[in-house]
Amino acid sequence: MNSALIRISNLKINRISKIGITLASSTFFLYALGHAPIFKNILAGVFSCSS
């Protein structure tokens, strides 16, 4: 019984940690994407050509 509870709690912790790692990495990726001059130029060109 105790081992089953430990496994369930470990699964919950693993799921939470995976969500946290995913959010952190995606946030860092978007932050780096916004600060890269190449992507800024591409985005500026896309929005300037659309008008």
Secondary structure, DSSP 4 states (H G I P E B T S, - for coil): -HHHHHHHHHHHHHHHHHHHHHHHHHHHHHHHHHH-HHHHHHHHHHHHHT-
